[in-house]
Amino acid sequence: KNPLLLYGPVWGAGRLEYRLREAGGEVWMTEFQPMQTAIGDLDYFVAQRARFSLDEWRALIVTSMGYNPARYSFEQQSWLIARLCLLTQPRLNLIELAPKGTGKSFVFSQLSKYAWLISGGVVTRAKLFYDMAARTPGVITKYDAVILDEVQTIQLREEGEVLGALKGFLESGEFRVMGFSGNSEASFGLLANIPIASDGRPAQEKGRYGCYFDTLPGWLHGPDATALLDRFHALIPGWELPRIQKKHLAEGLGLRADYLSEILHALRARTEYMDYVKSHTEAEGDLRDIVAVQRIAAGLLRVLFPDLRLSADEFERFCLEPAKRMRLLIRQQLAIMDSEYKPYLAEIRAVH
């Protein structure tokens, strides 16, 4: 009755029964009803943005994510909000590197039922893309976002086939498995731990820039690693976020998680945000850089200015500049790993 349970967690209401056995008691779930929150009036939600200042709106969003905005700087709030881009912007590929305990996966496991999170274990081509035996599409076609958490602990079965399909999907949204051809608008994320030195910076830093991607698993360090990593649009510098303590947890009023989940899902389907980004930017140079910056900026625009009432300066400061920095971080790491990418690094620096 609930086939999504075969792929990952599903929110719902269930009946639990305690059954006494000779060897001890057992708890059985005897009923399960998936929760499906009826979508609220999206136009009403968008209209309410005008009643908030930007600082108030950001505080509301951060609180609704489960964090206390008073305990995060303005820039730190920006990195928290950037996590939502996976849920609001179609086909956005994102990496976050952060120390343990900074809440990387919290948003995706607790906020949205449209996100599929896998933490550790074995990932197969059948689970991600298409199961030839069962003739059923994988999770990449069923969710708004698929996120691999604790990616250092994840192993790929049939590694070459998974990476081949993943490379095609990250580039075009399409994938092929044997005779099956599929496509998806899902966003894709990698969450990884990164060790921090005593000065609060990533331990991998060597000189001015360090290879933060050294912390990624072996299957992201092969001969074609940079070609795969180049397909990720953004790197969130999670090392700039504090380890979560009690004081960092949300206080006061926020939007209900199931309601916000539906709103973010509905915003994702609207095309006017990308239209706004393209009409308010001029871009030259590497196509992947252009696409990356546009998608990140559109994702931030959906969250921060859903009514599209903003000035050119606000768009530049709160959407475009963070997008360029997150793409620049990707480029910096690629330039360290492969000299072929150094000319592109100079180019994006000039744009930045």
BADODO-764443 format. One line per 8 residues: number of its first residue (from 0); their letters; for each residue x, y, z of C-alpha. Coordinates in nm, 4 decimals, always signed. Example, Ala and Ser with C-alpha at 12.3 -4.5 7.8 and 13.67 -1.06 7.14 Angstrom:
# BADODO-764443
0	as	+1.2300/-0.4500/+0.7800  +1.3670/-0.1060/+0.7140
***
This chain:
# BADODO-764443
0	knplllyg	+0.0000/+0.0000/+0.0000  +0.2956/+0.2331/+0.0599  +0.5658/+0.1488/-0.1964  +0.7775/+0.4534/-0.1041  +0.8631/+0.2706/+0.2185  +1.0777/+0.0413/+0.0046  +1.3072/+0.3339/-0.0809  +1.3262/+0.5423/+0.2337
8	pvwgagrl	+1.1406/+0.7008/+0.5243  +0.7852/+0.8235/+0.4787  +0.6034/+1.0463/+0.7228  +0.2760/+0.9128/+0.8554  +0.0585/+0.8192/+1.1502  +0.0690/+0.4634/+1.2777  -0.0763/+0.2399/+1.5475  +0.1756/+0.0722/+1.7767
16	eyrlreag	+0.0815/-0.2359/+1.9786  +0.2784/-0.4026/+2.2551  +0.2692/-0.7812/+2.2339  +0.3904/-0.9959/+2.5210  +0.6073/-1.2919/+2.4253  +0.7818/-1.5601/+2.6296  +1.1183/-1.4101/+2.5430  +0.9971/-1.0582/+2.6201
24	gevwmtef	+0.7745/-0.7942/+2.4711  +0.7617/-0.6767/+2.1109  +0.6264/-0.3574/+1.9583  +0.4321/-0.4019/+1.6348  +0.3066/-0.1360/+1.3967  -0.0328/-0.2649/+1.2885  -0.1582/+0.0345/+1.0899  +0.0095/+0.3090/+0.8890
32	qpmqtaig	-0.1430/+0.6087/+0.7156  +0.0896/+0.8373/+0.5166  +0.0593/+1.2044/+0.5995  -0.0294/+1.4267/+0.3079  -0.0622/+1.7882/+0.3998  -0.2968/+1.9679/+0.1636  -0.0996/+2.2473/+0.0006  -0.1906/+2.5871/+0.1308
40	dldyfvaq	-0.2579/+2.8805/-0.0955  +0.0854/+2.9445/-0.2441  -0.0192/+3.2852/-0.3747  -0.1250/+3.3802/-0.0215  +0.2102/+3.2664/+0.1154  +0.3954/+3.4676/-0.1483  +0.1846/+3.7764/-0.0767  +0.2719/+3.7648/+0.2941
48	rarfslde	+0.6397/+3.8211/+0.2152  +0.5627/+4.1940/+0.1784  +0.4678/+4.2109/+0.5490  +0.8233/+4.1206/+0.6571  +1.1525/+4.3011/+0.6362  +1.4331/+4.0903/+0.4901  +1.5845/+4.0332/+0.8348  +1.2461/+3.9249/+0.9744
56	wralivts	+1.1851/+3.6912/+0.6809  +1.5281/+3.5327/+0.7102  +1.4714/+3.4846/+1.0832  +1.1373/+3.3167/+1.0136  +1.2908/+3.0801/+0.7585  +1.5876/+2.9915/+0.9815  +1.3561/+2.9340/+1.2793  +1.1296/+2.7129/+1.0680
64	mgynpary	+1.4385/+2.5084/+0.9736  +1.4899/+2.4360/+1.3433  +1.7716/+2.6813/+1.4189  +1.7869/+2.9906/+1.6412  +1.8698/+3.2856/+1.4114  +1.9933/+3.4947/+1.7073  +2.2858/+3.2519/+1.7479  +2.4059/+3.2756/+1.3882
72	sfeqqswl	+2.5741/+3.5657/+1.2108  +2.4198/+3.7062/+0.8942  +2.6636/+3.5111/+0.6764  +2.6089/+3.1913/+0.8747  +2.2339/+3.2300/+0.8263  +2.3022/+3.2549/+0.4528  +2.4723/+2.9146/+0.4512  +2.1836/+2.7612/+0.6460
80	iarlcllt	+1.9328/+2.9039/+0.3987  +2.1464/+2.7831/+0.1060  +2.0675/+2.4280/+0.2142  +1.7055/+2.4888/+0.1145  +1.8083/+2.5483/-0.2464  +1.8172/+2.1718/-0.2953  +1.4455/+2.1674/-0.2126  +1.3426/+2.4745/-0.4129
88	qprlnlie	+1.5568/+2.4684/-0.7269  +1.5251/+2.1854/-0.9805  +1.8441/+2.0083/-1.0871  +2.0781/+2.1820/-0.8483  +2.3839/+1.9757/-0.7506  +2.5399/+2.0768/-0.4206  +2.8172/+1.9694/-0.1832  +2.8445/+2.0716/+0.1802
96	lapkgtgk	+3.1602/+2.0110/+0.3796  +3.1263/+2.0750/+0.7512  +3.2520/+1.9478/+1.0858  +3.0522/+1.6860/+1.2687  +2.7568/+1.8150/+1.4659  +2.6774/+2.1224/+1.2560  +2.3375/+1.9913/+1.1435  +2.4141/+1.9147/+0.7791
104	sfvfsqls	+2.1493/+1.6462/+0.7438  +1.8992/+1.7797/+0.9986  +1.7045/+1.9890/+0.7481  +1.6667/+1.7085/+0.4972  +1.5717/+1.4408/+0.7494  +1.3247/+1.6525/+0.9492  +1.1878/+1.9237/+0.7224  +1.0781/+1.7761/+0.3922
112	kyawlisg	+0.9226/+1.4490/+0.2884  +1.0280/+1.5358/-0.0662  +1.3940/+1.4756/+0.0190  +1.5480/+1.1271/+0.0260  +1.8463/+1.0989/+0.2583  +2.0803/+0.8034/+0.2790  +2.3427/+0.7891/+0.5518  +2.6224/+0.5410/+0.4961
120	gvvtrakl	+2.5906/+0.1896/+0.3601  +2.5861/+0.0668/+0.0022  +2.4304/+0.2594/-0.2851  +2.3415/+0.0706/-0.6019  +2.2515/+0.1719/-0.9509  +1.9165/-0.0034/-0.9050  +1.8289/+0.1998/-0.5958  +1.9343/+0.5314/-0.7459
128	fydmaart	+1.8280/+0.5047/-1.1081  +1.6527/+0.1909/-1.2291  +1.6002/-0.1609/-1.0995  +1.6263/-0.3951/-1.3963  +1.4933/-0.6944/-1.2027  +1.1844/-0.5182/-1.0671  +1.1544/-0.2885/-1.3702  +1.0965/+0.0121/-1.1463
136	pgvitkyd	+1.2627/+0.3565/-1.1528  +1.4875/+0.4468/-0.8605  +1.4632/+0.7188/-0.5989  +1.6137/+0.9799/-0.8306  +1.2752/+0.9894/-1.0079  +1.0588/+0.9994/-0.6950  +1.1911/+1.2910/-0.4872  +1.2722/+1.6595/-0.5261
144	avildevq	+1.6169/+1.6024/-0.3800  +1.8383/+1.2999/-0.3187  +2.1145/+1.3520/-0.0635  +2.4024/+1.1222/+0.0278  +2.4896/+1.1917/+0.3904  +2.8128/+1.0876/+0.5624  +2.9390/+1.0320/+0.2106  +3.2786/+0.9048/+0.3349
152	tiqlreeg	+3.1004/+0.5943/+0.4644  +2.9056/+0.5253/+0.1452  +3.0156/+0.2487/-0.0893  +2.9037/+0.2102/-0.4482  +2.8135/-0.1331/-0.5763  +2.9009/-0.1620/-0.9452  +3.0976/+0.1593/-0.8984  +3.1743/+0.2256/-1.2629
160	evlgalkg	+2.8122/+0.1891/-1.3703  +2.6822/+0.4080/-1.0876  +2.9360/+0.6831/-1.1590  +2.8649/+0.6674/-1.5305  +2.4916/+0.7067/-1.4778  +2.5498/+0.9761/-1.2144  +2.7759/+1.1783/-1.4408  +2.5120/+1.1862/-1.7136
168	flesgefr	+2.2356/+1.2714/-1.4698  +2.4239/+1.5581/-1.3045  +2.4934/+1.7097/-1.6449  +2.1582/+1.6794/-1.8204  +1.9026/+1.5284/-1.5829  +1.8959/+1.2162/-1.8005  +2.0285/+0.8669/-1.7347  +2.0498/+0.5349/-1.9160
176	vmgfsgns	+2.0513/+0.1908/-1.7605  +2.0908/-0.0869/-2.0152  +1.7902/-0.0339/-2.2461  +1.6066/+0.2012/-2.0109  +1.6264/+0.5775/-2.0580  +1.4944/+0.8092/-1.7867  +1.5042/+1.1684/-1.6729  +1.4402/+1.3602/-1.3545
184	easfglla	+1.4336/+1.7161/-1.2209  +1.5691/+1.6045/-0.8825  +1.8484/+1.7947/-0.7150  +2.1452/+1.5982/-0.5852  +2.3556/+1.6625/-0.2767  +2.6642/+1.5281/-0.1032  +2.7165/+1.5932/+0.2686  +3.0613/+1.5182/+0.4077
192	nipiasdg	+3.2515/+1.5743/+0.7302  +3.5686/+1.7792/+0.7201  +3.8277/+1.7990/+0.9988  +3.8889/+2.1430/+1.1464  +4.2228/+2.2785/+1.2697  +4.2687/+2.4785/+1.5887  +4.2186/+2.8071/+1.4017  +3.8724/+2.6982/+1.2867
200	rpaqekgr	+3.9762/+2.6432/+0.9243  +3.9686/+2.3115/+0.7367  +4.2683/+2.0974/+0.8240  +4.3301/+2.0308/+0.4530  +4.4357/+2.3875/+0.3844  +4.7880/+2.4142/+0.2435  +4.9121/+2.7621/+0.1766  +4.6399/+2.9963/+0.0564
208	ygcyfdtl	+4.4038/+2.7262/-0.0684  +4.3786/+2.3629/+0.0340  +4.2131/+2.0658/-0.1290  +3.9013/+2.0271/+0.0791  +3.7897/+1.7440/-0.1490  +4.0640/+1.5232/-0.0022  +3.8038/+1.4325/+0.2598  +3.5710/+1.2786/-0.0008
216	pgwlhgpd	+3.5629/+0.8986/-0.0514  +3.7866/+0.7119/-0.2925  +3.5247/+0.6849/-0.5652  +3.5475/+1.0647/-0.5982  +3.9255/+1.0563/-0.6491  +3.9570/+0.8480/-0.9641  +4.0963/+0.9642/-1.3009  +3.7622/+1.1219/-1.3952
224	atalldrf	+3.6939/+1.2717/-1.0514  +3.7262/+1.6347/-1.1572  +3.4908/+1.5809/-1.4507  +3.2300/+1.4507/-1.2061  +3.2903/+1.7153/-0.9393  +3.2714/+1.9929/-1.1989  +2.9072/+1.8947/-1.2452  +2.8325/+2.0054/-0.8881
232	halipgwe	+2.7220/+2.3655/-0.8955  +2.7960/+2.4793/-0.5416  +3.0024/+2.4136/-0.2321  +2.8580/+2.5320/+0.1001  +3.1430/+2.6235/+0.3399  +2.9922/+2.4454/+0.6359  +3.3177/+2.4822/+0.8282  +3.2026/+2.8410/+0.8934
240	lpriqkkh	+2.9054/+2.7129/+1.0945  +2.9290/+2.6384/+1.4672  +2.8765/+2.2980/+1.6192  +2.5146/+2.2847/+1.7334  +2.4512/+2.3341/+2.1029  +2.1241/+2.3746/+2.2863  +2.1379/+2.7504/+2.2338  +2.1391/+2.6981/+1.8561
248	laeglglr	+1.7994/+2.5253/+1.8527  +1.4934/+2.7212/+1.7422  +1.2900/+2.9194/+1.9904  +0.9565/+3.0920/+1.9383  +0.7202/+3.0702/+1.6453  +0.7983/+2.9279/+1.3043  +0.6216/+2.7595/+1.0164  +0.5206/+2.3970/+1.0622
256	adylseil	+0.7593/+2.1581/+0.8920  +0.4929/+1.9803/+0.6867  +0.3481/+2.3125/+0.5695  +0.6874/+2.4578/+0.4764  +0.7715/+2.1331/+0.3005  +0.4688/+2.1704/+0.0749  +0.5410/+2.5384/+0.0110  +0.8993/+2.4698/-0.0949
264	halrarte	+0.7769/+2.1872/-0.3167  +0.5218/+2.4170/-0.4824  +0.7702/+2.7023/-0.5295  +0.9963/+2.4584/-0.7107  +0.7494/+2.4280/-0.9970  +0.7345/+2.8003/-1.0742  +0.9500/+2.9236/-1.3617  +0.9429/+3.2996/-1.3052
272	ymdyvksh	+1.2393/+3.2911/-1.0674  +1.4835/+3.1573/-1.3241  +1.3361/+3.4013/-1.5767  +1.4133/+3.6836/-1.3324  +1.7719/+3.5654/-1.2845  +1.8391/+3.5408/-1.6560  +1.6850/+3.8811/-1.7294  +1.8838/+4.0532/-1.4531
280	teaegdlr	+2.2293/+3.9104/-1.5278  +2.4792/+3.9197/-1.8092  +2.7017/+3.6170/-1.8390  +3.0015/+3.5178/-2.0484  +3.2534/+3.2389/-2.0203  +3.2299/+2.8747/-1.9182  +2.8767/+2.7413/-1.9588  +2.8890/+2.5256/-1.6448
288	divavqri	+2.9835/+2.8277/-1.4357  +2.6981/+3.0286/-1.5829  +2.4420/+2.7534/-1.5262  +2.5687/+2.6953/-1.1730  +2.5479/+3.0587/-1.0651  +2.2050/+3.1009/-1.2232  +2.0590/+2.7949/-1.0524  +2.1964/+2.8830/-0.7098
296	aagllrvl	+2.0765/+3.2425/-0.7421  +1.7311/+3.1241/-0.8503  +1.7129/+2.8884/-0.5527  +1.7984/+3.1684/-0.3095  +1.5516/+3.3983/-0.4848  +1.2670/+3.1508/-0.4314  +1.3385/+3.1352/-0.0592  +1.4237/+3.4978/+0.0195
304	fpdlrlsa	+1.2079/+3.6910/-0.2267  +0.9200/+3.4664/-0.3358  +0.7166/+3.7750/-0.4351  +1.0020/+3.9007/-0.6577  +0.9822/+4.2430/-0.4931  +1.3472/+4.3334/-0.4618  +1.5938/+4.5914/-0.5825  +1.8870/+4.5259/-0.8110
312	deferfcl	+2.1213/+4.5772/-0.5153  +1.9307/+4.3211/-0.3057  +1.9458/+4.0682/-0.5875  +2.3197/+4.1274/-0.6240  +2.3988/+4.1052/-0.2516  +2.1687/+3.8294/-0.1295  +2.1340/+3.6025/-0.4327  +2.4062/+3.6594/-0.6896
320	epakrmrl	+2.7103/+3.7152/-0.4662  +2.6514/+3.4033/-0.2493  +2.5912/+3.2037/-0.5684  +2.9197/+3.3197/-0.7195  +3.1111/+3.2432/-0.4021  +2.9705/+2.8903/-0.3758  +3.0612/+2.8207/-0.7382  +3.4043/+2.9769/-0.6908
328	lirqqlai	+3.4725/+2.7347/-0.4048  +3.4090/+2.4445/-0.6434  +3.6426/+2.5970/-0.9007  +3.9189/+2.6521/-0.6449  +3.9188/+2.2859/-0.5496  +3.9154/+2.1705/-0.9116  +4.2134/+2.3968/-0.9900  +4.4091/+2.2365/-0.7061
336	mdseykpy	+4.3228/+1.8847/-0.8227  +4.3768/+1.9405/-1.1957  +4.5851/+2.2109/-1.3644  +4.3442/+2.2040/-1.6595  +4.0965/+2.4016/-1.4473  +4.3317/+2.6840/-1.3457  +4.2457/+2.9128/-1.6428  +3.8768/+2.8827/-1.5566
344	laeiravh	+3.9556/+2.9737/-1.1963  +4.1125/+3.3023/-1.3094  +3.8092/+3.3681/-1.5269  +3.5516/+3.3198/-1.2529  +3.7634/+3.5241/-1.0116  +3.7486/+3.8112/-1.2584  +3.3724/+3.7773/-1.2813  +3.3446/+3.7579/-0.9026
***
